Amino acid sequence: MSDITPAPRRRPLWRLFIMPVLLLIAAAAWSAFWFYSASRVDVVADAWRAREAQSGRIYDCAKRSVAGYPFRLEVRCDGARVSLVSQTAGQAAAQAPITAKLGQILVVAQVYDPKLLIAEFTAPATISDPNNSSSMIVNWRTARSSIVGLPGIPQRISLVFDDPALDRVKGSLQTPLLRAKHIELHGRIAEGSPLDHPVIETVLRVAGGSLQEVHPLLAQPFDAEVDAKLSGLKDFAPKPWPERFRELQAAGGHAEIVQSRIQQGDLIAVAAGTLGLTPEGRLDGELQMTVAGIEQVIPALGLEKMLDEGVPQATLDHVAPGVKTQDVRNLLGALDRAIPGLGNAVKQNVNVAATASINSLGKEAELEGKKARTFPLRFVDGAVFLGPIKVAQVPPLF
């Protein structure tokens, strides 16, 4: 009897196509979702631009395009332009707006997380004020930002610049104003909500920064970190910043400097305190400051040089308000007539006297293992006083 082997059963061929068909359907669905999301970019961007315009910030693109298929949305803005209306205390709504132009902005979002936006900016940027004969040029190696919360009101914002540089341009003359190795600015809503009394927490970090034409103390490279909280805002409804600051002052709001640290060579300073606003929009308040190396601050004020060259009244008002130039000249002349050379000795020792005066107001302390002094840094109607010496004047915020 012969063995008979039955033929193997054939599996249906359609099962082999199940996975490819499912993948094809999923790819088609994902593609439809991506193209739908891309089509919504213009709608969302226009709604955001309209909101910003109500706040006095008008954004335009010469050319806008969307790419990044299949997993990202990449919105590229070529020929970007920002017009700022009524964003500072001195800028009236009727004045021509300040404009900033830069070559390109690239905004990237993951399709599955559209509320997180990462942006990169292409240098340089040119800032022009039609009411001023000069303009500004801003350069950087890399510049990027991240925003969480859009297309609604953002919950967190971060800005990071590597090797930023700001120059003033007037005719053929280009003057450096700011240099830094690295700058970071972070902000988030710490308490409340965007529509109900938000409390904003901000952190500013500067590495290797220097500022010209602001104050001699800031002309040499320094590192800084400032952590602050801003309270008193009613909401985040669209409005220019001067109007927002005016609202904050009327509500008794303030900026709390939670902690701050500045280092410049051997000079280290930390400070904390609260600053408010006067009805005229000027800073008013006090910070408790601890400084190691206070003797390095006084020479940077240039008191000796001012006395030696003759003090312009504007400069004297900056460091010793209420004292007249002629009074200083008369005093030094009288000292020289009484005892020849005494006036010159006073000029040479003015820094020692100023240091002693500031030290007398503070008390001994220790900061990061170094001898230090603790004393108040006062803000009086916009003027900043280090002990008895006026070191700066902050312009009004509205």
SULWO-V940456 format. One line per field, one symbol per residue. ss: DSSP state (a for helix, b for strand, c for the rest). A space follows every 10 residues. Layout:
BEGIN
ss = ???
END
This chain:
BEGIN
ss = cccccccccc ccaaaaaaaa aaaaaaaaaa aaaaaaaaaa aaaaaaaaaa aaaaccbbbb bbbbbbbccc cbbbbbbbbb bbbbcccccc cccccccbbb bbbbbbbbbb ccbbbbbbbb bbbbbbbbbc ccccbbbbbc cbbbbbbbcc cccccbbbbb bbccbbbbbb ccbbbbbbbc cbbbbbbbbb bbbccbbbbb bbbbbbbbbb bccccaaacc cbbbbbbbbb bccccccccc aaaaaaaaaa cccbbbbbbb bbbbccbbbb bbbbbbbccc ccbbbbbbbb bbccaaaaaa ccaaaaaaac ccaaaaaaac ccccaaaaaa aaaaaaaacc caaaaaaaca aaaaaaaaaa acbbbbbccb bbbbbbbbbb ccbbbbccbb bbbccccc
END
